[in-house]
Amino acid sequence: MTDSASQIFVTTALKSWNVWTGRAAKLFDSLSDEQMQAEIAPGKNRPYYLLGHLVAVDDAMIPQLRLGEPDYTHLRAPFIDSPDKAVTDPIPVAELRQAWKIVHEKLNAHFEQLSPSEWLERHSTVSEEDFAKEPHRNRLAILMSRTGHVSYHIGQLMLLPK
């Protein structure tokens, strides 16, 4: 793949990431603290849980992309390992909203520093041996996967009663 083709793919993926995380931020910001606690449907997740889940998953991208250490590992158990309401809410809504902003500022700062060739390097959960056989298991694939993940949860949030 040429450098210019790689740049186009990376730019496209980053623009998509920014669109979907921007939509998520706008949606979460539009909800009151009370709405953040309402179930999307009876017995289903609350926006509060989905925000915590996205913060925890996106924070975990930092080490997965080999960009440093995560800041919110304490959110993994309540928002990734457990379903909504399995544990008492571990963090106030305002702090969760702030965590979202911090995680995405940190991620975007890292993303701006990566060259197209660095995006095509392996991510941390694939061995060098496996990556040699499957070069599509790269950092860009993680970004694309997480972009789809955000868009999926925005779809859930669209079902929230008005």
C-alpha positions in Angstrom: 0.0 0.0 0.0 1.3 3.4 -0.9 1.9 6.1 1.8 -0.8 8.2 0.3 -3.3 5.3 0.3 -2.4 4.6 4.0 -2.9 8.2 4.8 -6.4 8.2 3.2 -7.4 5.1 5.1 -6.1 6.5 8.4 -7.7 9.9 7.8 -11.0 8.3 7.0 -11.0 6.1 10.1 -10.0 9.0 12.4 -12.8 11.2 10.9 -15.3 8.5 11.5 -14.0 8.1 15.1 -14.4 11.8 15.7 -17.9 11.9 14.2 -19.2 9.0 16.3 -17.5 10.1 19.6 -18.7 13.6 18.9 -22.3 12.4 18.5 -22.0 10.4 21.7 -20.6 13.4 23.6 -23.4 15.6 22.3 -26.0 13.0 23.2 -24.7 12.4 26.7 -24.4 16.1 27.3 -28.0 16.6 26.2 -29.2 14.3 29.0 -30.0 15.5 32.5 -28.5 13.6 35.4 -32.0 12.2 36.0 -32.3 11.0 32.3 -28.9 9.4 32.7 -30.4 7.1 35.4 -33.5 6.1 33.3 -33.6 2.6 31.7 -33.6 2.8 27.9 -36.2 0.1 28.0 -37.6 -1.9 31.0 -34.8 -4.0 32.4 -32.2 -2.6 30.0 -29.1 -0.4 30.4 -29.2 3.2 31.6 -27.3 5.9 29.7 -25.2 6.3 32.9 -24.0 2.7 32.5 -23.4 3.1 28.8 -21.3 6.2 29.4 -19.3 4.4 32.0 -18.9 1.4 29.7 -17.6 3.6 26.9 -15.2 5.4 29.2 -13.8 2.1 30.4 -13.5 0.5 27.0 -12.0 3.6 25.4 -9.6 4.1 28.2 -8.5 0.5 27.7 -7.6 1.4 24.1 -4.6 3.3 25.4 -2.5 0.2 26.4 -4.1 -1.9 23.6 -2.7 0.6 21.1 0.6 0.7 23.0 0.2 4.4 23.8 0.6 4.3 27.5 -1.3 3.4 30.6 -5.0 3.7 31.2 -6.4 6.1 33.8 -9.7 4.5 34.7 -9.0 0.9 35.4 -11.3 1.1 38.4 -14.2 1.4 36.0 -13.5 -1.9 34.4 -15.3 -4.1 37.0 -18.5 -2.1 37.2 -18.8 -1.1 33.5 -17.2 -4.0 31.5 -17.2 -7.0 33.8 -20.6 -6.5 35.3 -24.0 -5.7 33.9 -25.8 -2.5 34.7 -27.0 -2.3 38.3 -25.0 -5.3 39.4 -23.0 -3.0 41.6 -23.8 0.4 43.2 -22.9 3.3 40.9 -19.2 3.7 41.5 -18.9 7.3 40.4 -21.2 10.4 40.2 -22.6 11.3 36.8 -20.6 14.6 36.7 -17.3 12.7 37.3 -18.2 10.2 34.6 -18.9 13.0 32.1 -15.5 14.5 33.0 -13.8 11.1 32.6 -15.3 10.8 29.0 -13.8 14.2 28.1 -10.4 13.3 29.6 -10.2 9.9 27.9 -11.0 11.3 24.5 -8.7 14.3 24.8 -5.9 11.9 25.7 -6.8 9.5 22.9 -7.0 12.2 20.3 -3.7 13.7 21.4 -2.1 10.3 20.9 -3.9 9.7 17.6 -2.6 13.0 16.2 1.0 11.8 16.9 0.7 8.5 15.0 1.9 8.3 11.4 0.0 6.1 8.9 2.7 3.4 9.2 2.4 3.5 13.0 -1.4 2.9 12.7 -0.6 -0.2 10.7 1.6 -1.7 13.5 0.4 -4.4 15.7 -1.7 -3.8 18.7 -0.7 -5.1 22.2 -3.0 -8.1 22.2 -1.5 -9.8 19.2 1.9 -11.4 19.3 4.7 -10.5 16.9 4.4 -14.1 15.4 0.7 -13.8 14.9 0.9 -10.3 13.5 3.5 -11.5 10.9 0.8 -13.9 9.7 -2.2 -11.5 10.2 -1.0 -7.9 9.6 -4.7 -6.8 9.6 -4.6 -7.1 13.4 -3.2 -3.6 13.8 -3.9 -0.4 15.6 -6.2 0.9 12.9 -8.4 -2.2 13.2 -8.8 -1.5 16.9 -9.8 2.1 16.1 -12.3 0.9 13.5 -13.7 -1.7 15.9 -14.1 0.9 18.7 -15.8 3.3 16.4 -18.4 0.7 15.6 -18.8 0.0 19.3 -19.6 3.7 20.0 -22.1 3.8 17.1 -23.8 0.6 18.4 -24.4 2.2 21.8 -25.6 5.4 20.3 -28.2 3.3 18.5 -29.3 1.9 21.9 -29.5 5.5 23.3 -31.8 6.5 20.5 -34.4 4.3 22.1 -34.4 6.3 25.3 -37.9 7.6 26.0 -38.1 11.4 25.5 
